[in-house]
Amino acid sequence: MKRELAMGINAVEGLVRHAPERIVRAWLKPGGRRVEALAAALRSVGAAVERADERALDRMAGKVRHQGVIAEFTPRQPGDDRRLQEVVEAIDERALFLVLDGVQDPGNLGACLRTAAAAGVTAVIVPRNKAAGLTPAARRAAAGAAERVEMIIVTNLARSLRLLADHGVWRVGLAAGSGSSLFRTRLDGALALVLGGEEGGMRRLTREHCDELVEIPMPGAMESLNVSVATGIALFAAVERKTT
């Protein structure tokens, strides 16, 4: 199985906490108390730890900020269309999906995965084309969440949304200017929250496959939110509704 690199203290700490069995080895620049504690934690889970200088770490990391810590690991692989079919056939009314239509910034994708893991999302669904993948930058932003929440990459997002509907999942899309409030809509039962990318939001066909379009009320001066921020608000609005 292909190995990848996790870069940054939070990303490697996340692997140690949530997927220690996947870590093969790590390189650390001698540093402060947190780095040394991480080195000890890596050794305790059986990972080989090597010391490396800044130049060596820069070569490995490329353009990704590494904070003096890089780990080689065997990543959890994203699912595909077949896996989505398996997941939806096993859901109940507690299911919660996050659908991201064209989020292209790896940092935003990683932040969304981190929030999805915290919210107990069943799966995060993204299209194969014109969207960020699980790159080292995305994994770094996810801080270990990529190993905790299932990500499914599909070839046709509209078809996947139809599949969700066929299995009783209510599809709520976030779209500015829709006129309906997120906080007054139906968020119980099996649910998919659908958000668009950083520039144009949801594509037309994606919007057409939502059961309802809502927006986050913003009485202040701003007219829009970063997609990862909007994801957090929407997911925990659903969590609150499902637990009350």
C-alpha positions in Angstrom: 0.0 0.0 0.0 1.3 3.5 -0.9 2.8 5.5 1.9 2.5 9.2 2.4 4.0 11.9 4.6 2.2 13.8 7.4 3.7 17.1 8.1 3.4 19.4 11.1 3.0 18.8 14.8 -0.8 18.7 14.9 -1.0 16.3 12.0 1.6 13.9 13.4 0.1 14.1 16.9 -3.3 13.2 15.3 -1.8 10.1 13.8 -0.3 9.1 17.1 -3.7 9.5 18.9 -6.0 8.0 16.3 -4.0 5.7 13.9 -0.7 4.8 15.6 -0.6 1.4 13.8 -0.3 3.3 10.4 2.9 5.1 11.3 6.1 3.7 9.9 8.8 6.2 10.9 9.3 9.9 11.6 11.9 12.6 11.2 12.1 15.4 13.8 14.3 18.4 14.1 15.6 18.7 17.7 13.5 21.3 19.3 11.3 22.3 22.2 9.3 20.4 24.8 6.4 19.6 22.5 8.6 18.1 19.8 10.5 16.0 22.3 7.2 14.8 23.8 6.0 13.9 20.3 9.3 12.0 19.7 8.7 10.0 22.9 5.1 9.3 21.9 6.2 8.1 18.4 8.7 5.7 20.0 6.0 4.4 22.4 3.8 3.3 19.5 6.7 1.5 17.8 7.6 4.1 15.1 11.2 4.6 14.2 12.4 8.1 15.0 15.2 9.8 13.2 16.7 13.2 13.8 16.9 15.6 10.7 18.0 19.1 10.1 15.9 21.9 8.6 17.3 21.5 5.1 16.5 17.8 5.0 13.0 18.3 6.2 12.5 21.1 3.7 13.5 18.8 0.9 11.0 16.2 2.0 8.1 18.6 2.6 8.3 20.6 -0.6 6.1 23.6 -0.1 4.2 22.2 2.9 5.0 23.8 6.3 6.4 21.0 8.5 7.3 22.6 11.9 10.2 20.3 12.2 8.2 17.2 12.2 7.4 14.7 9.3 6.0 11.2 9.6 5.7 8.5 7.0 2.5 6.5 7.3 0.1 4.2 5.5 -3.0 6.4 4.9 -6.6 5.4 5.1 -7.7 5.3 1.5 -10.8 7.2 0.3 -13.8 5.2 -0.7 -15.4 5.2 -4.2 -18.9 4.9 -5.7 -19.1 1.3 -4.7 -18.2 2.1 -1.1 -20.9 4.8 -1.1 -23.5 2.3 -2.1 -22.4 0.0 0.8 -22.6 2.9 3.3 -26.0 4.1 2.3 -27.4 0.6 2.4 -26.4 0.4 6.1 -27.6 3.8 7.4 -30.4 4.7 9.8 -32.1 7.9 10.8 -28.9 9.0 12.6 -26.9 9.2 9.4 -25.2 12.6 8.7 -23.4 13.2 5.4 -21.3 16.2 4.4 -21.2 16.8 0.6 -18.6 19.2 -0.7 -19.1 20.4 -4.2 -15.8 21.6 -5.6 -13.8 22.7 -2.5 -10.4 23.2 -4.1 -8.3 24.6 -1.3 -6.5 21.7 0.6 -6.6 23.7 3.8 -10.4 24.1 3.6 -10.8 20.4 2.8 -8.7 19.5 5.8 -10.6 21.9 8.1 -13.9 20.4 6.9 -12.7 16.9 7.6 -11.6 17.9 11.1 -15.1 19.4 11.8 -16.8 16.4 10.3 -14.9 14.0 12.5 -15.9 16.1 15.6 -19.5 16.1 14.5 -19.6 12.3 14.0 -20.3 12.5 10.3 -21.0 9.2 8.5 -19.0 10.1 5.4 -17.7 13.1 3.6 -18.5 13.0 -0.1 -16.5 14.9 -2.7 -16.4 14.8 -6.6 -13.3 13.3 -8.3 -12.8 16.3 -10.6 -12.2 20.0 -9.8 -11.8 19.4 -6.1 -9.0 19.0 -3.6 -7.8 15.5 -2.7 -6.2 14.2 0.4 -2.9 15.9 -0.2 -0.2 16.3 2.6 -1.5 19.9 3.0 -5.1 18.7 3.4 -4.0 16.0 5.9 -2.0 18.6 7.8 -5.0 20.9 8.1 -7.2 17.9 9.2 -4.8 17.2 12.1 -5.5 13.4 12.1 -9.2 13.6 11.2 -8.5 12.1 7.8 -7.9 8.8 9.6 -11.1 9.1 11.7 -13.8 10.2 9.2 -14.6 8.3 6.0 -14.1 10.3 2.8 -15.7 9.1 -0.4 -14.6 10.3 -3.8 -17.4 9.9 -6.4 -17.3 10.2 -10.2 -20.7 11.9 -10.5 -22.0 14.1 -7.6 -25.5 14.5 -8.9 -25.9 10.7 -9.3 -24.6 10.3 -5.7 -27.1 12.8 -4.4 -29.9 10.8 -6.1 -28.6 7.7 -4.4 -28.8 9.4 -1.1 -32.4 10.4 -1.8 -33.3 6.9 -2.9 -32.2 5.7 0.6 -34.3 8.3 2.5 -31.6 11.0 3.1 -32.9 14.5 3.2 -30.6 16.8 1.2 -30.1 20.4 2.4 -27.9 22.7 0.4 -26.4 25.9 1.7 -26.8 28.8 -0.7 -26.6 32.5 0.0 -29.7 34.4 -0.9 -32.1 31.4 -0.7 -34.2 33.2 1.8 -34.7 30.2 4.2 -32.8 30.0 7.4 -30.6 27.0 8.3 -31.9 27.2 11.9 -35.5 26.9 10.9 -35.3 24.0 8.5 -35.6 20.3 8.9 -32.4 18.8 10.1 -33.6 15.6 11.8 -33.5 12.1 10.4 -31.0 10.9 7.8 -29.4 14.1 6.5 -26.9 15.3 3.9 -25.6 18.9 4.2 -24.3 20.1 0.8 -21.9 23.0 0.5 -20.2 24.5 -2.6 -16.7 25.6 -3.3 -14.8 28.7 -2.5 -15.6 30.7 -5.6 -18.9 29.9 -7.2 -20.6 27.8 -4.5 -22.7 24.8 -5.6 -23.0 24.1 -9.2 -26.4 24.3 -10.8 -26.9 20.5 -11.1 -25.9 20.1 -7.5 -28.5 22.7 -6.4 -31.2 21.0 -8.4 -30.5 17.7 -6.5 -31.1 19.3 -3.1 -34.5 18.9 -1.4 -34.1 22.4 0.1 -31.8 25.4 -0.1 -31.1 27.4 3.1 -28.7 30.1 4.2 -26.9 31.0 7.4 -28.5 34.3 8.7 -25.8 37.0 8.9 -27.1 40.2 10.5 -23.6 41.7 10.6 -21.5 43.4 7.9 -20.2 40.3 6.2 -22.1 38.7 3.3 -20.3 35.3 3.1 -18.3 32.9 5.2 -15.3 30.6 4.4 -16.6 27.2 3.4 -15.0 25.5 6.4 -16.6 27.9 8.8 -20.0 27.5 7.2 -19.5 23.7 7.4 -18.9 23.9 11.1 -22.0 26.0 11.7 -24.2 23.7 9.6 -22.9 20.4 11.0 -23.3 21.4 14.6 -26.8 22.9 13.9 -27.6 19.4 12.7 -25.9 17.8 15.7 -27.9 20.0 18.1 -31.2 19.1 16.4 -30.4 15.4 16.4 -29.6 15.3 20.1 -32.5 17.3 21.5 
